[in-house]
Amino acid sequence: MGNDTSKLTVEEIKNWTGPEEDYMNDAQLAFFKDMLLEIQDDIISKANQTTGYLQEQEATPDPADRATLEEEYALELRTRDRERKLLSKVQASLKQIDEGTYGYCLDTGEPIGLRRLLARPTATLSVEAQERREQMKKQFAG
């Protein structure tokens, strides 16, 4: 793995089998913080591009073109809304890293797991807790 200043790779995170007290050590926290900051920067960059794009589009007198343009706007805005929600989750995860609670289930306090966090870096629940919540939703939704 090299010296302590080297960054962990995705493979090293996936294959980590250290003792439980080593879970969410400084190197792992740095890995996920970098990953979350990259996602945040990407979302902000896309939002700025969208704003520029929407401002460049001029209204057109042709009703068919106008309808196409409005549909594109609606799609773009829905995408940005999803990304805005993701951005708030990313920022909440970065706050958890600063507070020392990142990587632990909000329901049980148990480790969420590195593989799950790799797949979903904003996860706040273990797989089991997530499944329990979804079961509860199903039971009370009907």
N, CA, C and O atoms as CSV, one atom per row, in Angstrom:
chain,resi,resn,atom,element,x,y,z
A,1,MET,N,N,0.813,-1.190,0.000
A,1,MET,CA,C,0.000,0.000,0.000
A,1,MET,C,C,0.857,1.255,0.000
A,1,MET,O,O,0.334,2.334,-0.276
A,2,GLY,N,N,2.114,1.167,0.289
A,2,GLY,CA,C,2.988,2.324,0.230
A,2,GLY,C,C,2.923,3.128,1.505
A,2,GLY,O,O,2.447,2.647,2.533
A,3,ASN,N,N,3.401,4.350,1.434
A,3,ASN,CA,C,3.407,5.185,2.642
A,3,ASN,C,C,2.034,5.783,2.912
A,3,ASN,O,O,1.125,5.670,2.090
A,4,ASP,N,N,1.892,6.418,4.070
A,4,ASP,CA,C,0.595,6.934,4.504
A,4,ASP,C,C,0.084,8.092,3.663
A,4,ASP,O,O,-1.109,8.394,3.687
A,5,THR,N,N,0.971,8.744,2.919
A,5,THR,CA,C,0.531,9.888,2.128
A,5,THR,C,C,-0.078,9.457,0.793
A,5,THR,O,O,-0.717,10.262,0.116
A,6,SER,N,N,0.116,8.189,0.410
A,6,SER,CA,C,-0.457,7.747,-0.859
A,6,SER,C,C,-1.964,7.589,-0.705
A,6,SER,O,O,-2.463,7.165,0.337
A,7,LYS,N,N,-2.671,7.942,-1.774
A,7,LYS,CA,C,-4.132,7.851,-1.751
A,7,LYS,C,C,-4.565,6.419,-2.012
A,7,LYS,O,O,-3.940,5.690,-2.783
A,8,LEU,N,N,-5.645,6.035,-1.354
A,8,LEU,CA,C,-6.204,4.704,-1.590
A,8,LEU,C,C,-6.853,4.664,-2.963
A,8,LEU,O,O,-7.362,5.673,-3.451
A,9,THR,N,N,-6.831,3.498,-3.577
A,9,THR,CA,C,-7.494,3.314,-4.863
A,9,THR,C,C,-8.854,2.661,-4.618
A,9,THR,O,O,-9.128,2.172,-3.523
A,10,VAL,N,N,-9.694,2.658,-5.638
A,10,VAL,CA,C,-10.999,1.991,-5.551
A,10,VAL,C,C,-10.795,0.521,-5.216
A,10,VAL,O,O,-11.520,-0.039,-4.393
A,11,GLU,N,N,-9.808,-0.106,-5.853
A,11,GLU,CA,C,-9.531,-1.524,-5.597
A,11,GLU,C,C,-9.161,-1.770,-4.143
A,11,GLU,O,O,-9.616,-2.738,-3.533
A,12,GLU,N,N,-8.328,-0.884,-3.587
A,12,GLU,CA,C,-7.924,-1.044,-2.184
A,12,GLU,C,C,-9.123,-0.887,-1.251
A,12,GLU,O,O,-9.224,-1.581,-0.239
A,13,ILE,N,N,-10.021,0.019,-1.593
A,13,ILE,CA,C,-11.240,0.190,-0.783
A,13,ILE,C,C,-12.108,-1.067,-0.891
A,13,ILE,O,O,-12.590,-1.580,0.118
A,14,LYS,N,N,-12.304,-1.561,-2.123
A,14,LYS,CA,C,-13.134,-2.761,-2.347
A,14,LYS,C,C,-12.602,-3.978,-1.603
A,14,LYS,O,O,-13.372,-4.765,-1.053
A,15,ASN,N,N,-11.293,-4.125,-1.589
A,15,ASN,CA,C,-10.680,-5.340,-1.043
A,15,ASN,C,C,-10.213,-5.189,0.400
A,15,ASN,O,O,-9.520,-6.068,0.912
A,16,TRP,N,N,-10.573,-4.109,1.060
A,16,TRP,CA,C,-10.124,-3.873,2.436
A,16,TRP,C,C,-10.712,-4.918,3.374
A,16,TRP,O,O,-11.915,-5.178,3.361
A,17,THR,N,N,-9.855,-5.504,4.176
A,17,THR,CA,C,-10.300,-6.528,5.132
A,17,THR,C,C,-9.684,-6.294,6.501
A,17,THR,O,O,-9.485,-7.236,7.268
A,18,GLY,N,N,-9.388,-5.057,6.802
A,18,GLY,CA,C,-8.738,-4.735,8.079
A,18,GLY,C,C,-9.655,-4.953,9.271
A,18,GLY,O,O,-10.828,-5.288,9.108
A,19,PRO,N,N,-9.119,-4.764,10.461
A,19,PRO,CA,C,-9.923,-4.913,11.680
A,19,PRO,C,C,-10.989,-3.817,11.748
A,19,PRO,O,O,-10.825,-2.738,11.179
A,20,GLU,N,N,-12.082,-4.114,12.454
A,20,GLU,CA,C,-13.216,-3.183,12.504
A,20,GLU,C,C,-12.809,-1.808,13.040
A,20,GLU,O,O,-13.353,-0.791,12.609
A,21,GLU,N,N,-11.856,-1.771,13.975
A,21,GLU,CA,C,-11.459,-0.469,14.521
A,21,GLU,C,C,-10.702,0.381,13.496
A,21,GLU,O,O,-10.515,1.579,13.706
A,22,ASP,N,N,-10.266,-0.233,12.386
A,22,ASP,CA,C,-9.607,0.504,11.307
A,22,ASP,C,C,-10.609,1.047,10.289
A,22,ASP,O,O,-10.233,1.793,9.386
A,23,TYR,N,N,-11.886,0.675,10.432
A,23,TYR,CA,C,-12.931,1.146,9.521
A,23,TYR,C,C,-13.046,2.663,9.644
A,23,TYR,O,O,-13.054,3.204,10.749
A,24,MET,N,N,-13.134,3.334,8.518
A,24,MET,CA,C,-13.218,4.787,8.437
A,24,MET,C,C,-11.992,5.454,9.062
A,24,MET,O,O,-12.099,6.445,9.785
A,25,ASN,N,N,-10.819,4.877,8.760
A,25,ASN,CA,C,-9.572,5.507,9.190
A,25,ASN,C,C,-9.317,6.753,8.330
A,25,ASN,O,O,-10.084,7.050,7.414
A,26,ASP,N,N,-8.250,7.465,8.630
A,26,ASP,CA,C,-7.990,8.735,7.941
A,26,ASP,C,C,-7.879,8.571,6.426
A,26,ASP,O,O,-8.381,9.406,5.673
A,27,ALA,N,N,-7.227,7.503,5.983
A,27,ALA,CA,C,-7.048,7.289,4.540
A,27,ALA,C,C,-8.398,7.028,3.866
A,27,ALA,O,O,-8.657,7.535,2.774
A,28,GLN,N,N,-9.255,6.238,4.516
A,28,GLN,CA,C,-10.576,5.960,3.947
A,28,GLN,C,C,-11.431,7.232,3.929
A,28,GLN,O,O,-12.112,7.512,2.943
A,29,LEU,N,N,-11.391,7.989,5.007
A,29,LEU,CA,C,-12.150,9.241,5.051
A,29,LEU,C,C,-11.673,10.201,3.964
A,29,LEU,O,O,-12.483,10.865,3.317
A,30,ALA,N,N,-10.358,10.273,3.766
A,30,ALA,CA,C,-9.803,11.140,2.721
A,30,ALA,C,C,-10.277,10.686,1.346
A,30,ALA,O,O,-10.600,11.517,0.497
A,31,PHE,N,N,-10.323,9.367,1.117
A,31,PHE,CA,C,-10.789,8.815,-0.156
A,31,PHE,C,C,-12.231,9.256,-0.428
A,31,PHE,O,O,-12.538,9.755,-1.511
A,32,PHE,N,N,-13.113,9.067,0.559
A,32,PHE,CA,C,-14.521,9.404,0.357
A,32,PHE,C,C,-14.744,10.915,0.298
A,32,PHE,O,O,-15.632,11.382,-0.415
A,33,LYS,N,N,-13.947,11.678,1.039
A,33,LYS,CA,C,-14.069,13.137,0.973
A,33,LYS,C,C,-13.716,13.619,-0.432
A,33,LYS,O,O,-14.421,14.453,-1.000
A,34,ASP,N,N,-12.619,13.093,-0.995
A,34,ASP,CA,C,-12.232,13.447,-2.371
A,34,ASP,C,C,-13.332,13.074,-3.354
A,34,ASP,O,O,-13.668,13.850,-4.248
A,35,MET,N,N,-13.892,11.871,-3.181
A,35,MET,CA,C,-14.945,11.387,-4.071
A,35,MET,C,C,-16.169,12.314,-4.000
A,35,MET,O,O,-16.730,12.683,-5.032
A,36,LEU,N,N,-16.573,12.683,-2.794
A,36,LEU,CA,C,-17.738,13.551,-2.601
A,36,LEU,C,C,-17.477,14.960,-3.141
A,36,LEU,O,O,-18.366,15.569,-3.736
A,37,LEU,N,N,-16.275,15.476,-2.940
A,37,LEU,CA,C,-15.939,16.806,-3.457
A,37,LEU,C,C,-15.962,16.815,-4.982
A,37,LEU,O,O,-16.376,17.798,-5.596
A,38,GLU,N,N,-15.517,15.716,-5.590
A,38,GLU,CA,C,-15.539,15.604,-7.046
A,38,GLU,C,C,-16.985,15.613,-7.563
A,38,GLU,O,O,-17.292,16.284,-8.548
A,39,ILE,N,N,-17.865,14.867,-6.892
A,39,ILE,CA,C,-19.284,14.835,-7.274
A,39,ILE,C,C,-19.877,16.243,-7.131
A,39,ILE,O,O,-20.599,16.712,-8.011
A,40,GLN,N,N,-19.566,16.909,-6.018
A,40,GLN,CA,C,-20.077,18.261,-5.772
A,40,GLN,C,C,-19.628,19.214,-6.875
A,40,GLN,O,O,-20.441,19.963,-7.417
A,41,ASP,N,N,-18.343,19.190,-7.210
A,41,ASP,CA,C,-17.818,20.071,-8.255
A,41,ASP,C,C,-18.481,19.800,-9.595
A,41,ASP,O,O,-18.781,20.729,-10.345
A,42,ASP,N,N,-18.711,18.525,-9.894
A,42,ASP,CA,C,-19.343,18.125,-11.145
A,42,ASP,C,C,-20.780,18.670,-11.227
A,42,ASP,O,O,-21.194,19.193,-12.262
A,43,ILE,N,N,-21.520,18.544,-10.144
A,43,ILE,CA,C,-22.910,19.035,-10.118
A,43,ILE,C,C,-22.935,20.550,-10.312
A,43,ILE,O,O,-23.731,21.068,-11.095
A,44,ILE,N,N,-22.065,21.253,-9.602
A,44,ILE,CA,C,-22.034,22.720,-9.696
A,44,ILE,C,C,-21.649,23.149,-11.108
A,44,ILE,O,O,-22.227,24.089,-11.652
A,45,SER,N,N,-20.687,22.471,-11.695
A,45,SER,CA,C,-20.251,22.782,-13.052
A,45,SER,C,C,-21.400,22.574,-14.048
A,45,SER,O,O,-21.622,23.412,-14.923
A,46,LYS,N,N,-22.130,21.456,-13.915
A,46,LYS,CA,C,-23.269,21.193,-14.810
A,46,LYS,C,C,-24.364,22.236,-14.629
A,46,LYS,O,O,-24.982,22.661,-15.606
A,47,ALA,N,N,-24.608,22.649,-13.402
A,47,ALA,CA,C,-25.640,23.656,-13.141
A,47,ALA,C,C,-25.276,24.970,-13.827
A,47,ALA,O,O,-26.140,25.636,-14.397
A,48,ASN,N,N,-24.011,25.337,-13.771
A,48,ASN,CA,C,-23.563,26.566,-14.429
A,48,ASN,C,C,-23.700,26.465,-15.942
A,48,ASN,O,O,-24.076,27.435,-16.601
A,49,GLN,N,N,-23.391,25.278,-16.499
A,49,GLN,CA,C,-23.541,25.070,-17.941
A,49,GLN,C,C,-25.005,25.185,-18.342
A,49,GLN,O,O,-25.325,25.793,-19.363
A,50,THR,N,N,-25.889,24.607,-17.546
A,50,THR,CA,C,-27.322,24.643,-17.843
A,50,THR,C,C,-27.829,26.069,-17.850
A,50,THR,O,O,-28.578,26.462,-18.745
A,51,THR,N,N,-27.427,26.845,-16.859
A,51,THR,CA,C,-27.858,28.237,-16.782
A,51,THR,C,C,-27.430,28.979,-18.042
A,51,THR,O,O,-28.217,29.719,-18.633
A,52,GLY,N,N,-26.191,28.778,-18.445
A,52,GLY,CA,C,-25.689,29.408,-19.666
A,52,GLY,C,C,-26.463,28.956,-20.890
A,52,GLY,O,O,-26.808,29.769,-21.748
A,53,TYR,N,N,-26.736,27.667,-20.973
A,53,TYR,CA,C,-27.456,27.094,-22.111
A,53,TYR,C,C,-28.871,27.664,-22.193
A,53,TYR,O,O,-29.322,28.065,-23.266
A,54,LEU,N,N,-29.562,27.697,-21.066
A,54,LEU,CA,C,-30.941,28.188,-21.066
A,54,LEU,C,C,-30.993,29.668,-21.428
A,54,LEU,O,O,-31.946,30.116,-22.066
A,55,GLN,N,N,-29.982,30.426,-21.028
A,55,GLN,CA,C,-29.954,31.852,-21.359
A,55,GLN,C,C,-29.656,32.071,-22.844
A,55,GLN,O,O,-30.107,33.055,-23.429
A,56,GLU,N,N,-28.900,31.159,-23.450
A,56,GLU,CA,C,-28.542,31.307,-24.872
A,56,GLU,C,C,-29.708,31.014,-25.802
A,56,GLU,O,O,-29.790,31.577,-26.894
A,57,GLN,N,N,-30.615,30.133,-25.374
A,57,GLN,CA,C,-31.724,29.731,-26.238
A,57,GLN,C,C,-32.703,30.890,-26.397
A,57,GLN,O,O,-33.179,31.466,-25.419
A,58,GLU,N,N,-32.983,31.209,-27.635
A,58,GLU,CA,C,-33.913,32.305,-27.883
A,58,GLU,C,C,-35.276,31.730,-28.199
A,58,GLU,O,O,-35.400,30.652,-28.780
A,59,ALA,N,N,-36.299,32.476,-27.803
A,59,ALA,CA,C,-37.664,32.048,-28.128
A,59,ALA,C,C,-37.823,32.070,-29.640
A,59,ALA,O,O,-37.270,32.929,-30.327
A,60,THR,N,N,-38.583,31.116,-30.141
A,60,THR,CA,C,-38.777,31.005,-31.578
A,60,THR,C,C,-40.263,31.165,-31.898
A,60,THR,O,O,-41.110,30.718,-31.125
A,61,PRO,N,N,-40.586,31.793,-33.020
A,61,PRO,CA,C,-42.002,31.973,-33.352
A,61,PRO,C,C,-42.694,30.663,-33.771
A,61,PRO,O,O,-43.916,30.555,-33.665
A,62,ASP,N,N,-41.938,29.685,-34.237
A,62,ASP,CA,C,-42.532,28.424,-34.700
A,62,ASP,C,C,-43.045,27.614,-33.507
A,62,ASP,O,O,-42.259,27.260,-32.628
A,63,PRO,N,N,-44.355,27.313,-33.458
A,63,PRO,CA,C,-44.922,26.577,-32.312
A,63,PRO,C,C,-44.276,25.207,-32.082
A,63,PRO,O,O,-44.095,24.800,-30.934
A,64,ALA,N,N,-43.929,24.500,-33.144
A,64,ALA,CA,C,-43.301,23.171,-32.980
A,64,ALA,C,C,-41.915,23.312,-32.348
A,64,ALA,O,O,-41.552,22.556,-31.446
A,65,ASP,N,N,-41.152,24.283,-32.831
A,65,ASP,CA,C,-39.825,24.521,-32.261
A,65,ASP,C,C,-39.933,24.967,-30.812
A,65,ASP,O,O,-39.138,24.565,-29.963
A,66,ARG,N,N,-40.929,25.806,-30.542
A,66,ARG,CA,C,-41.116,26.315,-29.187
A,66,ARG,C,C,-41.485,25.163,-28.242
A,66,ARG,O,O,-40.995,25.097,-27.114
A,67,ALA,N,N,-42.345,24.262,-28.709
A,67,ALA,CA,C,-42.741,23.105,-27.886
A,67,ALA,C,C,-41.534,22.212,-27.599
A,67,ALA,O,O,-41.370,21.728,-26.479
A,68,THR,N,N,-40.694,21.996,-28.606
A,68,THR,CA,C,-39.482,21.188,-28.424
A,68,THR,C,C,-38.560,21.853,-27.405
A,68,THR,O,O,-38.013,21.195,-26.520
A,69,LEU,N,N,-38.400,23.158,-27.545
A,69,LEU,CA,C,-37.547,23.917,-26.642
A,69,LEU,C,C,-38.070,23.841,-25.210
A,69,LEU,O,O,-37.293,23.667,-24.270
A,70,GLU,N,N,-39.393,23.973,-25.043
A,70,GLU,CA,C,-39.982,23.911,-23.702
A,70,GLU,C,C,-39.818,22.526,-23.095
A,70,GLU,O,O,-39.596,22.395,-21.892
A,71,GLU,N,N,-39.926,21.495,-23.921
A,71,GLU,CA,C,-39.727,20.129,-23.427
A,71,GLU,C,C,-38.276,19.937,-22.981
A,71,GLU,O,O,-38.015,19.318,-21.949
A,72,GLU,N,N,-37.336,20.472,-23.766
A,72,GLU,CA,C,-35.925,20.403,-23.383
A,72,GLU,C,C,-35.682,21.131,-22.066
A,72,GLU,O,O,-34.948,20.641,-21.208
A,73,TYR,N,N,-36.300,22.304,-21.907
A,73,TYR,CA,C,-36.176,23.057,-20.654
A,73,TYR,C,C,-36.678,22.223,-19.489
A,73,TYR,O,O,-36.011,22.108,-18.461
A,74,ALA,N,N,-37.861,21.640,-19.658
A,74,ALA,CA,C,-38.474,20.862,-18.577
A,74,ALA,C,C,-37.573,19.693,-18.183
A,74,ALA,O,O,-37.364,19.432,-16.998
A,75,LEU,N,N,-37.045,18.999,-19.181
A,75,LEU,CA,C,-36.153,17.867,-18.919
A,75,LEU,C,C,-34.891,18.341,-18.194
A,75,LEU,O,O,-34.463,17.732,-17.214
A,76,GLU,N,N,-34.310,19.419,-18.681
A,76,GLU,CA,C,-33.095,19.995,-18.090
A,76,GLU,C,C,-33.364,20.371,-16.628
A,76,GLU,O,O,-32.549,20.095,-15.748
A,77,LEU,N,N,-34.508,20.999,-16.384
A,77,LEU,CA,C,-34.823,21.449,-15.024
A,77,LEU,C,C,-35.093,20.277,-14.090
A,77,LEU,O,O,-34.727,20.331,-12.916
A,78,ARG,N,N,-35.729,19.217,-14.589
A,78,ARG,CA,C,-35.936,18.011,-13.759
A,78,ARG,C,C,-34.597,17.394,-13.391
A,78,ARG,O,O,-34.379,16.987,-12.250
A,79,THR,N,N,-33.699,17.329,-14.374
A,79,THR,CA,C,-32.361,16.788,-14.127
A,79,THR,C,C,-31.645,17.630,-13.078
A,79,THR,O,O,-31.037,17.089,-12.155
A,80,ARG,N,N,-31.715,18.951,-13.219
A,80,ARG,CA,C,-31.053,19.835,-12.255
A,80,ARG,C,C,-31.671,19.688,-10.871
A,80,ARG,O,O,-30.966,19.786,-9.867
A,81,ASP,N,N,-32.995,19.453,-10.803
A,81,ASP,CA,C,-33.647,19.282,-9.503
A,81,ASP,C,C,-33.116,18.025,-8.811
A,81,ASP,O,O,-32.841,18.036,-7.611
A,82,ARG,N,N,-32.973,16.937,-9.587
A,82,ARG,CA,C,-32.403,15.705,-9.023
A,82,ARG,C,C,-30.977,15.954,-8.542
A,82,ARG,O,O,-30.577,15.484,-7.477
A,83,GLU,N,N,-30.219,16.698,-9.343
A,83,GLU,CA,C,-28.836,16.982,-8.971
A,83,GLU,C,C,-28.769,17.902,-7.754
A,83,GLU,O,O,-27.856,17.780,-6.937
A,84,ARG,N,N,-29.723,18.816,-7.626
A,84,ARG,CA,C,-29.771,19.701,-6.447
A,84,ARG,C,C,-29.993,18.864,-5.184
A,84,ARG,O,O,-29.374,19.107,-4.148
A,85,LYS,N,N,-30.893,17.868,-5.290
A,85,LYS,CA,C,-31.142,16.984,-4.146
A,85,LYS,C,C,-29.886,16.169,-3.822
A,85,LYS,O,O,-29.539,15.987,-2.654
A,86,LEU,N,N,-29.207,15.682,-4.869
A,86,LEU,CA,C,-27.962,14.935,-4.663
A,86,LEU,C,C,-26.910,15.847,-4.027
A,86,LEU,O,O,-26.175,15.425,-3.135
A,87,LEU,N,N,-26.844,17.091,-4.487
A,87,LEU,CA,C,-25.866,18.030,-3.939
A,87,LEU,C,C,-26.082,18.203,-2.440
A,87,LEU,O,O,-25.113,18.241,-1.681
A,88,SER,N,N,-27.338,18.308,-1.997
A,88,SER,CA,C,-27.566,18.486,-0.555
A,88,SER,C,C,-27.167,17.221,0.203
A,88,SER,O,O,-26.690,17.309,1.334
A,89,LYS,N,N,-27.357,16.038,-0.410
A,89,LYS,CA,C,-26.905,14.796,0.234
A,89,LYS,C,C,-25.382,14.741,0.308
A,89,LYS,O,O,-24.815,14.321,1.317
A,90,VAL,N,N,-24.731,15.168,-0.763
A,90,VAL,CA,C,-23.263,15.196,-0.797
A,90,VAL,C,C,-22.748,16.131,0.296
A,90,VAL,O,O,-21.814,15.789,1.023
A,91,GLN,N,N,-23.360,17.310,0.411
A,91,GLN,CA,C,-22.913,18.266,1.420
A,91,GLN,C,C,-23.170,17.746,2.828
A,91,GLN,O,O,-22.378,18.000,3.736
A,92,ALA,N,N,-24.278,17.016,3.021
A,92,ALA,CA,C,-24.559,16.408,4.327
A,92,ALA,C,C,-23.498,15.343,4.643
A,92,ALA,O,O,-23.055,15.226,5.785
A,93,SER,N,N,-23.091,14.565,3.621
A,93,SER,CA,C,-22.061,13.537,3.813
A,93,SER,C,C,-20.717,14.171,4.171
A,93,SER,O,O,-19.997,13.668,5.032
A,94,LEU,N,N,-20.385,15.280,3.504
A,94,LEU,CA,C,-19.130,15.980,3.816
A,94,LEU,C,C,-19.163,16.492,5.261
A,94,LEU,O,O,-18.145,16.472,5.953
A,95,LYS,N,N,-20.328,16.946,5.706
A,95,LYS,CA,C,-20.477,17.407,7.094
A,95,LYS,C,C,-20.284,16.228,8.054
A,95,LYS,O,O,-19.659,16.370,9.105
A,96,GLN,N,N,-20.832,15.053,7.679
A,96,GLN,CA,C,-20.657,13.855,8.516
A,96,GLN,C,C,-19.177,13.487,8.632
A,96,GLN,O,O,-18.720,13.074,9.698
A,97,ILE,N,N,-18.427,13.635,7.536
A,97,ILE,CA,C,-16.988,13.344,7.576
A,97,ILE,C,C,-16.328,14.271,8.602
A,97,ILE,O,O,-15.527,13.829,9.426
A,98,ASP,N,N,-16.674,15.555,8.540
A,98,ASP,CA,C,-16.096,16.525,9.484
A,98,ASP,C,C,-16.486,16.205,10.926
A,98,ASP,O,O,-15.701,16.425,11.849
A,99,GLU,N,N,-17.701,15.685,11.117
A,99,GLU,CA,C,-18.196,15.393,12.469
A,99,GLU,C,C,-17.775,14.014,12.971
A,99,GLU,O,O,-17.954,13.691,14.146
A,100,GLY,N,N,-17.210,13.196,12.063
A,100,GLY,CA,C,-16.768,11.865,12.470
A,100,GLY,C,C,-17.868,10.812,12.496
A,100,GLY,O,O,-17.697,9.759,13.111
A,101,THR,N,N,-19.002,11.080,11.834
A,101,THR,CA,C,-20.108,10.108,11.827
A,101,THR,C,C,-20.294,9.445,10.468
A,101,THR,O,O,-21.165,8.589,10.312
A,102,TYR,N,N,-19.481,9.833,9.477
A,102,TYR,CA,C,-19.624,9.284,8.124
A,102,TYR,C,C,-19.317,7.787,8.108
A,102,TYR,O,O,-18.375,7.326,8.752
A,103,GLY,N,N,-20.130,7.037,7.358
A,103,GLY,CA,C,-19.880,5.606,7.188
A,103,GLY,C,C,-20.597,4.737,8.198
A,103,GLY,O,O,-20.461,3.514,8.185
A,104,TYR,N,N,-21.367,5.373,9.081
A,104,TYR,CA,C,-22.100,4.616,10.096
A,104,TYR,C,C,-23.600,4.819,9.907
A,104,TYR,O,O,-24.051,5.928,9.618
A,105,CYS,N,N,-24.361,3.757,10.069
A,105,CYS,CA,C,-25.801,3.752,9.869
A,105,CYS,C,C,-26.484,4.694,10.865
A,105,CYS,O,O,-26.198,4.655,12.062
A,106,LEU,N,N,-27.382,5.533,10.366
A,106,LEU,CA,C,-28.119,6.452,11.233
A,106,LEU,C,C,-29.065,5.700,12.175
A,106,LEU,O,O,-29.319,6.150,13.292
A,107,ASP,N,N,-29.583,4.552,11.721
A,107,ASP,CA,C,-30.527,3.787,12.547
A,107,ASP,C,C,-29.825,2.959,13.617
A,107,ASP,O,O,-30.246,2.947,14.774
A,108,THR,N,N,-28.749,2.264,13.228
A,108,THR,CA,C,-28.141,1.281,14.128
A,108,THR,C,C,-26.780,1.690,14.669
A,108,THR,O,O,-26.324,1.143,15.674
A,109,GLY,N,N,-26.126,2.646,14.016
A,109,GLY,CA,C,-24.779,3.041,14.426
A,109,GLY,C,C,-23.704,2.080,13.945
A,109,GLY,O,O,-22.522,2.275,14.227
A,110,GLU,N,N,-24.113,1.034,13.211
A,110,GLU,CA,C,-23.149,0.049,12.707
A,110,GLU,C,C,-22.502,0.555,11.423
A,110,GLU,O,O,-23.058,1.419,10.746
A,111,PRO,N,N,-21.318,0.017,11.083
A,111,PRO,CA,C,-20.668,0.406,9.824
A,111,PRO,C,C,-21.571,0.106,8.622
A,111,PRO,O,O,-22.169,-0.966,8.532
A,112,ILE,N,N,-21.657,1.062,7.711
A,112,ILE,CA,C,-22.441,0.877,6.483
A,112,ILE,C,C,-21.708,-0.076,5.549
A,112,ILE,O,O,-22.333,-0.881,4.858
A,113,GLY,N,N,-20.390,0.014,5.530
A,113,GLY,CA,C,-19.581,-0.858,4.670
A,113,GLY,C,C,-18.971,-0.090,3.514
A,113,GLY,O,O,-19.624,0.745,2.889
A,114,LEU,N,N,-17.708,-0.385,3.240
A,114,LEU,CA,C,-16.971,0.344,2.210
A,114,LEU,C,C,-17.528,0.112,0.817
A,114,LEU,O,O,-17.593,1.045,0.016
A,115,ARG,N,N,-17.934,-1.122,0.512
A,115,ARG,CA,C,-18.455,-1.406,-0.832
A,115,ARG,C,C,-19.755,-0.647,-1.093
A,115,ARG,O,O,-19.963,-0.116,-2.184
A,116,ARG,N,N,-20.623,-0.600,-0.089
A,116,ARG,CA,C,-21.883,0.146,-0.250
A,116,ARG,C,C,-21.586,1.637,-0.433
A,116,ARG,O,O,-22.215,2.300,-1.258
A,117,LEU,N,N,-20.638,2.158,0.327
A,117,LEU,CA,C,-20.296,3.573,0.201
A,117,LEU,C,C,-19.634,3.884,-1.142
A,117,LEU,O,O,-19.794,4.980,-1.679
A,118,LEU,N,N,-18.894,2.920,-1.677
A,118,LEU,CA,C,-18.315,3.116,-3.013
A,118,LEU,C,C,-19.424,3.262,-4.042
A,118,LEU,O,O,-19.360,4.117,-4.926
A,119,ALA,N,N,-20.448,2.413,-3.917
A,119,ALA,CA,C,-21.563,2.427,-4.867
A,119,ALA,C,C,-22.457,3.654,-4.644
A,119,ALA,O,O,-22.974,4.238,-5.596
A,120,ARG,N,N,-22.629,4.031,-3.382
A,120,ARG,CA,C,-23.505,5.152,-3.025
A,120,ARG,C,C,-22.836,5.933,-1.894
A,120,ARG,O,O,-23.117,5.699,-0.719
A,121,PRO,N,N,-21.943,6.869,-2.260
A,121,PRO,CA,C,-21.167,7.574,-1.244
A,121,PRO,C,C,-22.001,8.419,-0.281
A,121,PRO,O,O,-21.496,8.846,0.757
A,122,THR,N,N,-23.274,8.665,-0.613
A,122,THR,CA,C,-24.124,9.453,0.280
A,122,THR,C,C,-25.024,8.572,1.147
A,122,THR,O,O,-25.919,9.083,1.820
A,123,ALA,N,N,-24.799,7.258,1.141
A,123,ALA,CA,C,-25.633,6.345,1.939
A,123,ALA,C,C,-25.535,6.698,3.418
A,123,ALA,O,O,-24.454,6.984,3.934
A,124,THR,N,N,-26.688,6.672,4.091
A,124,THR,CA,C,-26.706,6.957,5.528
A,124,THR,C,C,-27.241,5.764,6.315
A,124,THR,O,O,-27.283,5.791,7.545
A,125,LEU,N,N,-27.649,4.715,5.597
A,125,LEU,CA,C,-28.202,3.524,6.244
A,125,LEU,C,C,-27.475,2.287,5.755
A,125,LEU,O,O,-27.033,2.227,4.608
A,126,SER,N,N,-27.353,1.295,6.636
A,126,SER,CA,C,-26.831,0.001,6.201
A,126,SER,C,C,-27.873,-0.622,5.281
A,126,SER,O,O,-29.023,-0.182,5.261
A,127,VAL,N,N,-27.486,-1.634,4.526
A,127,VAL,CA,C,-28.426,-2.303,3.619
A,127,VAL,C,C,-29.631,-2.822,4.409
A,127,VAL,O,O,-30.773,-2.675,3.973
A,128,GLU,N,N,-29.375,-3.425,5.562
A,128,GLU,CA,C,-30.455,-4.001,6.379
A,128,GLU,C,C,-31.430,-2.917,6.846
A,128,GLU,O,O,-32.646,-3.101,6.778
A,129,ALA,N,N,-30.903,-1.800,7.316
A,129,ALA,CA,C,-31.765,-0.711,7.794
A,129,ALA,C,C,-32.569,-0.115,6.636
A,129,ALA,O,O,-33.739,0.230,6.801
A,130,GLN,N,N,-31.937,0.004,5.464
A,130,GLN,CA,C,-32.621,0.518,4.283
A,130,GLN,C,C,-33.780,-0.407,3.906
A,130,GLN,O,O,-34.882,0.051,3.607
A,131,GLU,N,N,-33.511,-1.719,3.925
A,131,GLU,CA,C,-34.553,-2.692,3.588
A,131,GLU,C,C,-35.700,-2.630,4.595
A,131,GLU,O,O,-36.866,-2.714,4.210
A,132,ARG,N,N,-35.375,-2.485,5.885
A,132,ARG,CA,C,-36.417,-2.368,6.917
A,132,ARG,C,C,-37.305,-1.158,6.652
A,132,ARG,O,O,-38.530,-1.244,6.738
A,133,ARG,N,N,-36.674,-0.031,6.330
A,133,ARG,CA,C,-37.449,1.192,6.061
A,133,ARG,C,C,-38.352,1.011,4.842
A,133,ARG,O,O,-39.498,1.461,4.842
A,134,GLU,N,N,-37.831,0.350,3.802
A,134,GLU,CA,C,-38.637,0.137,2.600
A,134,GLU,C,C,-39.809,-0.794,2.890
A,134,GLU,O,O,-40.906,-0.584,2.371
A,135,GLN,N,N,-39.591,-1.827,3.717
A,135,GLN,CA,C,-40.678,-2.734,4.118
A,135,GLN,C,C,-41.758,-1.963,4.874
A,135,GLN,O,O,-42.951,-2.161,4.644
A,136,MET,N,N,-41.326,-1.080,5.778
A,136,MET,CA,C,-42.285,-0.281,6.553
A,136,MET,C,C,-43.110,0.605,5.621
A,136,MET,O,O,-44.323,0.732,5.788
A,137,LYS,N,N,-42.449,1.212,4.646
A,137,LYS,CA,C,-43.151,2.071,3.684
A,137,LYS,C,C,-44.222,1.271,2.942
A,137,LYS,O,O,-45.349,1.735,2.772
A,138,LYS,N,N,-43.853,0.046,2.496
A,138,LYS,CA,C,-44.793,-0.813,1.766
A,138,LYS,C,C,-45.990,-1.155,2.638
A,138,LYS,O,O,-47.129,-1.128,2.173
A,139,GLN,N,N,-45.737,-1.477,3.892
A,139,GLN,CA,C,-46.822,-1.869,4.796
A,139,GLN,C,C,-47.802,-0.726,5.032
A,139,GLN,O,O,-49.010,-0.946,5.130
A,140,PHE,N,N,-47.279,0.491,5.123
A,140,PHE,CA,C,-48.150,1.610,5.456
A,140,PHE,C,C,-48.633,2.365,4.223
A,140,PHE,O,O,-49.487,3.244,4.333
A,141,ALA,N,N,-48.105,2.038,3.072
A,141,ALA,CA,C,-48.512,2.727,1.844
A,141,ALA,C,C,-49.857,2.204,1.347
A,141,ALA,O,O,-50.619,2.948,0.729
A,142,GLY,N,N,-50.152,0.947,1.608
A,142,GLY,CA,C,-51.368,0.339,1.079
A,142,GLY,C,C,-52.511,0.679,1.897
A,142,GLY,O,O,-53.628,0.254,1.604
